[in-house]
Amino acid sequence: MATGVERGQAYREKVRDLNVTVVGLARSGVAACQLLIELGARVSATDAKPMEELSPSVRELGRIGVTLFLGGHPKEALYRSELVVVSPGVRSDLLLLGEARNRGIAVISEVELAWRV
């Protein structure tokens, strides 16, 4: 069945050097950030909670090169973004996601990211 959607090696190559914003930093959001970094993407991430309320693994993301926007979802998190990856716990009507769509930035779920990679 042909889907017309890039997957596998072709998608992994496409992600390399892409500016990606991950929205939501619970366990799966942290894992998405780590995967994207491993694939060579430039990653920023945002969560409504401040650092003190997030897992210690979020602090590690900053050490591996993820730019963090915590305590809210500012529009600055979309700076240069070419792809937005959304965690399952994030509301689909979040203003930041609407802003991304208005800018023509592709918005996909973490599940779709996993399927494509």
N, C-alpha and C positions, 0 to 999 in steps of 0.2 A: 504494500500500500504506500504510494508516494504522497507525502504530506506537503512538499514544497517548503518545508521549514528546515533550516540548517541544524544539523545534529552532529554529535561525535567530533572527530578530529577537525572538521571544517569549522564547527562552532567554537571549539577550543582555540583555534587559530584566530578566529574573529574577535574573541574576547581579549586576546593578548593586546596590551597597550590601550584598551578601551577604558574610558572614564565611567565607573559604575558607582551608583549610590545604593546602598542597602538600607532599607527602612525597617526598623525593628531589630533589637539586639538581644533577644532571648537565645536559647541554645541554637536554634536553627539559623538565626540571623548571624550569629558568631561563626557558625560552620560555613555559611555562604561567603562571608568575608574571607575566611581562611582559604577556601577553595579558589575564590577569585584572585587572591594574591598569588597563590601557587600557579595559577594559569597566566600570570603576568599582567593582570588588570591593575589599573590605578583605582583604589577603592576609598570611598568616603562612606560613612554610616551615621545614621541618626536614630535616636530613641527619645521618647517623651520623658523617660526617667533620668535623674541625674546619676553620675558615676556611683555614688554611694549606695544606690538601690539596685545596681546591676551586678552581675557575677564578676568575679575577679578576671575571668577570661576576656572581658571587654577591655580591661586595662592592657592586657597583652596585645590586643589588636593595634593599639596605638604604637606599641613597640615594634610591630612588624610592618608598619607603614600605613595603616588605615587612618584617615583623617576623621576624627570623631566630632559629632555635633550632638551633645547630650542635654537633657532637660527641656526638650522641645524639638520641633521639626522646622528649622528656619529655611527659608528659600535659598540661603547661601549653600545649603547642603547639595543643591542641584548644580552648583557652579561647574561648568564644563561637562556635566554629566551627559552621557550618551545612552545610558541604560539605567533603569531603576528596577531593583529586585525587592519585592515586598514579602515580609514574613507573614505567616498565616494569621497571627494575632492582631494584625494591623487593620483598622477599618478601611474599607474601600473608598469611603467618602472623605478621607483625610485630605485637608486642603493642599498639602504638599504634593500628593498624587495628582490632584486636579491641575496644579501648576505644572507638573511634569508633562501631563498630557497636552495642556495648552501650548507648551513649548515644543511639542512634537517629539518628546523623548519617549522611547519604548518603555513600557511598564509591564513587567512580568512577575509571576510568583516564584518563590523559591522552588516549588515543585516543578515548575516549567524549566527553571535553570538546571535542576538535577536531571530532568528528562533530556534536555538538549546536550548536556556535557557527557 
